[in-house]
């Protein structure tokens, strides 16, 4: 079964400084090289909000999507760890949604 993979990556670091454009450009280049295409939702960044022990936390994110014919969970897990280091995040969300072409 095909899957739609979504990567939710922050625009800002924990210090509230914008990440250099090169970080996001590298992700796009890596995904293009591996999968041959992607969709980027970056015009109007999405906003995430959640609660932690200090109160509400907000984050602006860019969403990247790729379609894959088969889910390689090990590869995505490894790539998630790379992105967590690259973006200095405790957790980066990568989700896989089953996809049927209509």
N, C-alpha and C positions, 0 to 999 in steps of 0.2 A: 504494500500500500504506500502511496506517495504521502509525503508530509510537507507541511509548511513550517519552516523553522523561523522563529522570531528571536532576535537578539535585542535586548533593551539596554542601551549604553548611555551613561550620563554625559551631559555637556560640561558639568562643573566637577571639580575635585572636592574633597571634604573641606578644603580651605576656601571654598566658594569662588575659586579662580577658574576661568574657562580653560578647558584642556586645549592644547595646541591642535590646530586643524590636522596636522600630520597624523595624530593618533587615529582619528576617524578615517582619514584617507587610507591609512595602512589597512584598517579593517576592510574597507571597501575593496581594495586591491586584492587582499587575501581571499575574500569571498568570491570575487570575480574570477580569479585564477582557478580556484578549486571547483566552482559550480557553474561558471559561465554566464551568470546573471544574478541580479539582485534588485530589490526595491528598497529605497531609503525614504523614510518619512522624516523629513528634516525641516521643512518650511516653517512649520509652527510646532515647536517642540512639545511633546506630550509632557504632562506633569504627573509625577507620582507623589503620593503622600502616604505616610504610615506613621504609626506610633512606636516610640521606643521609650526607654526609661527616662529620657529628658523631655518628652513631649512629642509634638508633631514634627515630623521631618519631611521636607519637600525636596524634590529633585526634578530637574528638567532632563528629558531623555530624547534620544534619537532611536527610532526603531528600524532595524534592518531585517529584511525577509528574504529567504531563499527557498526555492522548491527543490525537494530531493526525492528521487524515485524510491530510495530505501533509507531508513534511519540508521545511522552509524552512531549509536549512543556513546560508545567509547571515544570516538573522535571528538564529538561535541563536548563531552565532559573535559577532555584534555584542553580543547580550545577555550572553554569557559575559564579554566584555571589560568591560562595564558592571559586572557583579557582581564581577569581580576588583578593580576600583578601589574599589567600594563596601565590600567586605570586606577590602581591603588584602591580597590574596592574589596570589602569583606565578601560580597556576593554579587555576581552578575547573573541576571536572569536570561536563560536561553530556554525557550519552550518549543515543543514540537506538537503540531496539530495535525491529526489525520486529515487527508485531503482527497476529495473526489472531484475530478474534472467533470463539469456538466456540459 
